[in-house]
C-alpha cells in the first residue's frame, strides 16, 4: 500500500505491507463495539471530515485516539483495517509500527500532521527513548494545532505509565480519547479461528477446533500461527483438516 502526504508518496525506510485478511470484516468485535464503530466511521468520513465523527461520539474536538490493550488483542488488526478502508477511498494516511523504531529516525514523524489519518502502532516501544518521546510529543502538538489530522495510536501501556519518561508526552497522550481493548470470550475466539480458517478455504470440525484451543497456546497470535502451519500441512499432504491432522501438527511441536 502506498501511503500519501499531500498527494505525494511517503518514502519510508522500511516497506509497509498490510495483511490482506486483516480488515474490519474479519475483526471479531466482542465487547469492543463502540471503538470499532468509531474507527469505521472515522475511515468512512476521512476523505471529507473525519474529525466530525469524534465530535459526535465524545462531544469534544479531539485529534487523538488511544487504543490500549495487551499483546494479541487485535490492536494492529484495527489499524490495518483503517488503512485498508482509507486506501480504497484514496484518503491520505500512513501506518508506522514503532516496534521498528531502531531502524528509523524520529524525523520520520516530521510533516505527518499533513496526513488525514496517522496510524502509529505499538508506541510503547519508544518509551524511554528521549528522542522518540520528544518527536511524538511534538507530532501530537502539531496535529492538535493543525486541525486537519487524526492520530490513532496503539500501546500496551496507558498514557500515564511511568515507562514514558517525558511528563509532557504523558500529558499530551492524555488529551485523546482512550479505549481499553477488551479480551475476547472463548466463543469469540472460536469465531476468530473459524473465520480465519474459512478465509484459507479450510473447515474445522468442532472437535478439531476444541482440540486446537485446548492443546496449543491460547493467545490469538499463537493460535493463528498454528492455523497457518495446519494450512501448509494440509496442502503438502493433500489432506483435509481433520482432528487427526490437528493432533499430529500440535503433538509434533510439543
N, C-alpha and C positions, 0 to 999 in steps of 0.2 A: 504494500500500500504506500502511495506517495502522500505524505502529509504536506501541508502548504502553509506558508506565511505570506499574506498579501499577494496571493496568486503566484508566488514564487516557490519552487520546490525547496524544502528544507533538506540540506545535505548533512546527515548525521554520520558520526564516526563509525557507528555500528548499524548494520541493516536492521530494519524493523519489519518483521514478518508476523502477521497476526494469524492465530489458529483459525482456520475457516469454519470450524464447527463450534466456536465459542461466540454465540450470538444471544440476543435476548430470547429468541425462540427456544434455545436449548438450555436456558438458565432456569433451574427449578427454584421457585421463589421462596417457598416455605413461609416463614414469618417476616420476610423482608419486602412485603408488597409495597409499602409506602416509598421505600428507597428506589425500588425498581420502577415504580410508576413515575417518580420524579426524573430519573435518568432517561427513561423512554421519552417523556415529554420534552426534556432538555434536548435530546437528539432530534426529535421531530421538528422543533422550532428553532434550532441553532442557526439555520440559514436565514432566519427572519429576525427574531429577537429572543434568544433563549433565556435572558435574564427575567423576562416576564413570568416564566414558569416558577422561578424561585419566589417571586412576589406573591403568586397565588398560594403557594404552599406555606411559606414561612411568614408572610406579611412584611418581610424586610428585603432590602436590596442587597443581597449577599452575593459576592463574587466567588465564593469558595465553598466546595462540598468536601467534607472529610468522610471517608469510609474506613472504619476501624474494625479489625477482626483478626482472629488467629489464622495461622497458616492453613491453607487448604479450604477456606470457606467460600472462595469464589470472587475475591476482590479483583484479581486480574481479569477474570471472565467478564465482569461488568464493564471494565474499561475497554476490553476488546469489543464488547457489544456496542458501546457508544461509538467507537471508531468505525466499525462496520457500517452503522447507520449513517454516520457523517460522510463516509466515503461515497455511499450511494447518492447522497444529496449534494455532493461536491462542496460541502461546507469546510471551511478551513479548520484544521485540527492537527494535533500532534500527540503521539504517545512516547513516553520515555520511562524506561524501567530503571530506577535509581539503584537497583542492585548492581548495575553495571557502571556505577559512578567512577570506579577506579580506572576505567578505560576512557573516561570522558573528562571534560574540564567544566567547571561551573559556568564558563562563558556560554555554554550551550543553552543556558536559560535566558541569555540576553535576547531581547526582541520578541519573546514568546507572548508578551501581552498584546500583540497584534493579531493573535490567533483566536478564533471564536471559542474553541474548546481546547483546553490544555489538560491532558491526562498524565499525571505523574504517579507511577506505580511504586510501591514499597519505599516511601520516603523515610521510613525508619532506618534504612540502610545508611543514610548520610548522617545520622545522629552522632555527634561527637566530632564531626569534621567541620572546623570553623569556617573554611572557605565555602563549603557547600551550604551550611546552615545560613550563612550571610547571603549567599546567592538566592536561596529560596525565600528568605525574608524580603529581599529587595524585589523579587518577582511578585510576591503577594501584594506588596505596596503598589507596584506599577499596575497590576491587574485591577486592584481596587480603585486606583485613581483614574485609570483609562476608561472604565465603564463599558468596554466592548467585549470582554472575555469572561469566561467562567473557568475556574481552575478546579479540577476534580482530582483529589489525592487519595491514595490508599496507604494504610500503615497498619502495623501490628501494635503500635503504641498510640495511646491517647495524646492529644495535643499538649497536655500539661506534664507529660512524662519527663523525669529528670535526665534521661539519656539525651534529650535535646538540650545542649549546653547553653544556647543563646536564649536568654529570657524573652527578648523581643520576638524571637521566632515562635516560642510557645504562646505568646500573647496574640500574634498575628494568626496563627493556626486556629486559635480560639474564636476569631472573628467569624469563622464559617459555620455552616450548619453541619453537625456531626451525626453520623449514623453508625450504630454498632451492628455489624453484620452478624445475624444470628445463625447459629449452627442448625443444620437440617435434622429433622427427625429421622428415625430409622426407615419409615415408609418413604420419606422424601429421598433418602439416599438410594433406596431401591429404584425409585423413579429415575434418578440420575443415571444409574447403571443401565437400566432398560433403555433409556433414551439414547445414550452413547453407543450401546450395542446395536440398536436399530440403525443409527447413522452409519455404522460399519457394515450393515447388512447381516448382522448376527441376531440370533434369537436365543435367549437364555431361558431355560425352564426354571420354575420356581425352586426346585431342589438345587439346581446348579447355582442360582443366584444366592440362596441362603448359604450354601457352602462357601461361596466366594466371600460373602460378608463376614462369615463366622471364622474362617480359617486364615484370611490374609489381614494385613494391616488395615485398620478400619478408617483411616483418613482418606478423603476422596482422591487426592493425587496418587496415593499408593494403589487404591482400588482401580483407578483408570489406567495406571501403568500395567497392572496385571491384565486388564482387559485388552490392552494393546498387545501384550505377549500372547494372550489367548487367540487374538485375531491372527497373528503371524503363524502360530502353531496350527490353527485350523486350516489356513491356506497352504502351508507346507505339506501337511499330511492329508489335505483334501477331506477333512472330517468335519462333521457337524459339531457345534459347541455343546457337547453333552456333559452331563455330570461327571462321567468317567474322565473326559478330557480335562475338565476344570480341576479335578482331583490330581491328575497327573502333573499338570503345569505347576500347581501350587505346591504339591509334595516334592517335586523335583527341585524347587527353590528353597525348601525348608531345611 
